[in-house]
Amino acid sequence: MPHSVSEIYDSAVVRLTKAQIPSPRLEARLMLLEALGLSADEALPFSAVADGHQKIFFETMLNKRLQHFPLCKILGRKGFYKYDFIVNEQVLSPRPDTETLVEAAVEFSQKYGLRQMVDFGTGSGCILLSVLGDIPEMTGTGVDISSGAVAVAARNAEKLGLFTRAEFLNAGWFDKDIVTRLGRKYDLMVSNPPYIPSKDIAALEEEVREHDPLLALDGGKDGLRDYRRLAEIAPLILRPGAYIMLEAGIGQADEIAAVFTKQGFALEQIRPDLNGIARCVILHN
């Protein structure tokens, strides 16, 4: 068993590479920094010697990663937009694609004075809390059917100092009393709902299929089940002049827009993510 940080690092890179883990050097570095109690932006002290507890901690993390356990859920955090969010297997790992929705929500909130938002399927709270962080006048409600997810979102709100402007509701949008339980009108609705067609779940990458909650992935037969329900309740919870922003899976944006325009909403625009994929559907009433 290697003792120096340099030896531990080199050995880990070889093992991660053999396991076909992407970015093995970066991942070995991040896990080693965690084991050594250092922050992610610090340099690895290659000449240092790890003590027994540090080596055991590192080996535990490494063995999980070699089994394709997501790195962010090993470390317990994931960088998204401007913050690090607490994550675990109760929530979907935040993805860079979703930052497209956050950027649009911040832009429109600043431009049109939007001040009360609801986030359906809040998960870790990354969308809601990122917007609140940029718009000091904004308050919001995060809704999630998973009590575990609501607990994670609340912890993130506390960690980021946003708990006085965010509330979380453990509920599902298919609940018959969801409108009553919300009990207010909003001028911004955002959601990254489940949108993977049920038949496609088995073909997802192992890290997603096995470690993201199925509730946050499975969008029913055609992937649009949850959008239809959100389109039904949106008129009941939105003020006149409100905006809706929705994440879309590959090739779904036009169909999602059609679901909402049938309910009387007007399509404002569809924004691409950094890869050029139509990712964020923006509508208004």
Secondary structure, 3 states (H helix, E strand, C coil): CCCEHHHHHHHHHHHHHHCCCCCHHHHHHHHHHHHHCCCCCCCCCCCCECCHHHHHHHHHHHHHHHCCCCHHHHHCEEEECCEEEECCCCCCCCCHHHHHHHHHHHHHHHHHCCCEEEEECCCCCHHHHHHHHHCCCCEEEEEECCHHHHHHHHHHHHHCCCCCCEEEEECCCCCCCHHHHHCCCEEEEEECCCCECHHHHHHCCHHHHHHCCHHHCECCCCCCHHHHHHHHHHHHHEEEEEEEEEECCCCCHHHHHHHHHCCCCEEEEEEECCCCCEEEEEEEC
